[in-house]
Amino acid sequence: MTDQSASAPLVGTPQRGFLGQVARRAESVVLPLAALLTGFAVFSIFLILQGKSPTQFFSLTYQAGFGTAFSWQNTLSRTAPLLLAALCVALPARLGLVVIGGEGAIVLGGVAAGAAGVLLSQTIGVVALPLMAISAMLIGGLWIGAVGALRYYRGVNETIASLLMAYIAIALMNHLVEGPLRDPDSLNKPSTAPLPPPLRVGDIPAWEVHWGLAFGILACLLAWILIEKTTWGFAARISGGNMRAAQVQGLPVGRLIIGFTALGGALAGLAGFFEVAAVHGSANASLASGYGYTGILIAFLARHNPLAIIPVAILLAGFEASSGLIQRRMDLPDATVLVLQGFVFVSILMSDTLYGRFKIFAPERWKSA
Amino acid sequence: MESDLGLWVIPLAILGGAIRVSTPFLFVSLGEVLTERSGRINLGLEGTLVFGAMAGYAIAYLTGSSWLGVLAAAAGGALFGLIHGLICSLPRVNDIAVGIAMMILGMGLAFYFGKPYVQPVAPDLPSINFGWWSEVQQVRAALRVNVLFIIGAVLAFAMWWMLRTTRIGLIIRVVGDSTDAARAMGLRPLLIRTLSTAAGGAFAGVGGAYLSLFYPGSWNEGISSGQGLMAVALVIFARWNPIACFGAALLFGGAGALGPTLQSIGISEGYYLFFAAPYVLTLGVLIATSSPSRAMTGAPGELSITK
């Protein structure tokens, strides 16, 4: 009895050697990829119905997003905030939370960075820049961490709360930028005072892409280690699976929820810092440019895996970077990218139903037929 | 604008504003009540609302009839609801996430097809002057009530009655409370949920048509500022009761009218903060009515958002 139970595999987790493990992993790559292609196919049919050529659309996207060194620079500059925005969705998702208000943390993080920059404008960059980044991360972390706290202590649905707070954040930004923080010299587009050159974040040498990309990728790597290789990541997954059981096991569920949401919010706040310090040069309404919402799609496409977020974010950044050229060349509205994102998102979520359906990905069922 | 009303202008303007602003809240929340009572949640109604606003405006412009526009908005909304319902009927698909995806798709399609209709002017929906008896201009303005508001109010009572006393209402409630019990009664839960979701989408589409055809009364990409989403919170606040939805919609509408009202009498300080009032109110209501431990009273048992 004891011998047998020790050697027999546990139900549901049999080992079939290297090939079996590859098959298991393949499912989580092949299915999203197939769903992505399905989304592209539906979008192509949509374009054909409009009398537009999908081949032209995708070849233009390739040219403008990935064709030349210049288009790569454009794409990678947009990748930076998307990586951080996607982590803001992926980290709480570890606990089963659907947080979709990362836009609010980006916007307020940007305002905090801009305001800190004004206060510290006499200081040297080495001192000021980290302080600006920290204030952006603090605000972002508090903002989304509050969503986690509301969820844990009051049972408030995090999806609705985070999105409502994104609207509040944008109103708050408009108030601050139009009022107390407004630079009188900004006429048509109310902004905070422009950051002096030493307080601007520059480009990665020889890349002509700002440093946000490096920090975004680093954040993805660290988030992957946190999720996959630490006990906190493991405890978070247990809590996400069954909160009551986790509490019975003595796991600090409240701290995990607030910690993971706050960390996600801090990273989204950091995205706001880079938007201000590396792209716009001051905080203004262009902070609310929808990166937070594209981040939701990226996180779901990547199945909330931080490493997978990197290629997916590059892909979607390329589509967004090519949007202008597609508008001009194909006479399509700027919302075309949004339509594409919608089709891809729906297709990805529908593919959830296919997991475990195909025998080829399930090694334990190979011999039974 | 000289009048002897004095400070009475403010509550009057807020009342009038509440009636004007509340109609989309009312329709979306009634649709959401129907969907949620059948045990499913549709967060995509924000996208449906925007699509309804575009479709209603475009059809009203092309046909010259605002009522055909409303009909088109309802049909478009029903289609979105039907798609949401069918996708959510697949096993292991998360209805909250699908709602977010449908929100993005609805907005994308509305902005895509709505581009040519930003400039043209479509016919307005008719409204009834309940203020004919008054000489005061503000009273007349406040009591100019749109027909859709009245239809929405009647629908709220009709839906309350339907859910409470009719066979269809009973079927929807059973499906929403327990899939197993519904199956035991020989009902088909997925079919009933999908139909309820489609009907809920139609309501949200009509709410959108009100936005573009009456107030603010034109089509542009910023026409909805989260009303579709706030309606989901409003339904929780109203405890899944259609009549309570009517009251809650008026309350949210009043909060939404606060900023414009104060601006119209010359208070523009903190305009953007007043603009945030409906969201702050919604969040406050959510915090006050949620609970970490007990299930919410009146919540359908199968509803994923309350589990």
Boltz contact constraints between the chains, C-beta under 6 A:
constraints:
  - contact:
      token1: [A, 98]
      token2: [B, 96]
      max_distance: 6.0
  - contact:
      token1: [A, 100]
      token2: [B, 100]
      max_distance: 6.0
  - contact:
      token1: [A, 154]
      token2: [B, 287]
      max_distance: 6.0
  - contact:
      token1: [A, 154]
      token2: [B, 290]
      max_distance: 6.0
  - contact:
      token1: [A, 154]
      token2: [B, 292]
      max_distance: 6.0
  - contact:
      token1: [A, 155]
      token2: [B, 290]
      max_distance: 6.0
  - contact:
      token1: [A, 155]
      token2: [B, 291]
      max_distance: 6.0
  - contact:
      token1: [A, 155]
      token2: [B, 292]
      max_distance: 6.0
  - contact:
      token1: [A, 156]
      token2: [B, 286]
      max_distance: 6.0
  - contact:
      token1: [A, 156]
      token2: [B, 287]
      max_distance: 6.0
  - contact:
      token1: [A, 156]
      token2: [B, 290]
      max_distance: 6.0
  - contact:
      token1: [A, 157]
      token2: [B, 305]
      max_distance: 6.0
  - contact:
      token1: [A, 159]
      token2: [B, 96]
      max_distance: 6.0
  - contact:
      token1: [A, 160]
      token2: [B, 232]
      max_distance: 6.0
  - contact:
      token1: [A, 160]
      token2: [B, 233]
      max_distance: 6.0
  - contact:
      token1: [A, 163]
      token2: [B, 229]
      max_distance: 6.0
  - contact:
      token1: [A, 164]
      token2: [B, 279]
      max_distance: 6.0
  - contact:
      token1: [A, 164]
      token2: [B, 282]
      max_distance: 6.0
  - contact:
      token1: [A, 164]
      token2: [B, 283]
      max_distance: 6.0
  - contact:
      token1: [A, 167]
      token2: [B, 226]
      max_distance: 6.0
  - contact:
      token1: [A, 167]
      token2: [B, 279]
      max_distance: 6.0
  - contact:
      token1: [A, 168]
      token2: [B, 276]
      max_distance: 6.0
  - contact:
      token1: [A, 168]
      token2: [B, 279]
      max_distance: 6.0
  - contact:
      token1: [A, 171]
      token2: [B, 272]
      max_distance: 6.0
  - contact:
      token1: [A, 171]
      token2: [B, 275]
      max_distance: 6.0
  - contact:
      token1: [A, 171]
      token2: [B, 276]
      max_distance: 6.0
  - contact:
      token1: [A, 174]
      token2: [B, 272]
      max_distance: 6.0
  - contact:
      token1: [A, 175]
      token2: [B, 272]
      max_distance: 6.0
  - contact:
      token1: [A, 175]
      token2: [B, 273]
      max_distance: 6.0
  - contact:
      token1: [A, 333]
      token2: [B, 112]
      max_distance: 6.0
  - contact:
      token1: [A, 333]
      token2: [B, 115]
      max_distance: 6.0
  - contact:
      token1: [A, 335]
      token2: [B, 108]
      max_distance: 6.0
  - contact:
      token1: [A, 335]
      token2: [B, 111]
      max_distance: 6.0
  - contact:
      token1: [A, 335]
      token2: [B, 112]
      max_distance: 6.0
  - contact:
      token1: [A, 338]
      token2: [B, 108]
      max_distance: 6.0
  - contact:
      token1: [A, 339]
      token2: [B, 108]
      max_distance: 6.0
  - contact:
      token1: [A, 339]
      token2: [B, 109]
      max_distance: 6.0
  - contact:
      token1: [A, 339]
      token2: [B, 112]
      max_distance: 6.0
  - contact:
      token1: [A, 341]
      token2: [B, 104]
      max_distance: 6.0
  - contact:
      token1: [A, 342]
      token2: [B, 104]
      max_distance: 6.0
  - contact:
      token1: [A, 342]
      token2: [B, 105]
      max_distance: 6.0
  - contact:
      token1: [A, 342]
      token2: [B, 108]
      max_distance: 6.0
  - contact:
      token1: [A, 345]
      token2: [B, 101]
      max_distance: 6.0
  - contact:
      token1: [A, 345]
      token2: [B, 104]
      max_distance: 6.0
  - contact:
      token1: [A, 346]
      token2: [B, 101]
      max_distance: 6.0
  - contact:
      token1: [A, 346]
      token2: [B, 105]
      max_distance: 6.0
  - contact:
      token1: [A, 349]
      token2: [B, 97]
      max_distance: 6.0
  - contact:
      token1: [A, 349]
      token2: [B, 98]
      max_distance: 6.0
  - contact:
      token1: [A, 349]
      token2: [B, 101]
      max_distance: 6.0
  - contact:
      token1: [A, 350]
      token2: [B, 87]
      max_distance: 6.0
  - contact:
      token1: [A, 352]
      token2: [B, 92]
      max_distance: 6.0
  - contact:
      token1: [A, 352]
      token2: [B, 93]
      max_distance: 6.0
  - contact:
      token1: [A, 353]
      token2: [B, 90]
      max_distance: 6.0
  - contact:
      token1: [A, 353]
      token2: [B, 91]
      max_distance: 6.0
  - contact:
      token1: [A, 353]
      token2: [B, 92]
      max_distance: 6.0
  - contact:
      token1: [A, 353]
      token2: [B, 93]
      max_distance: 6.0
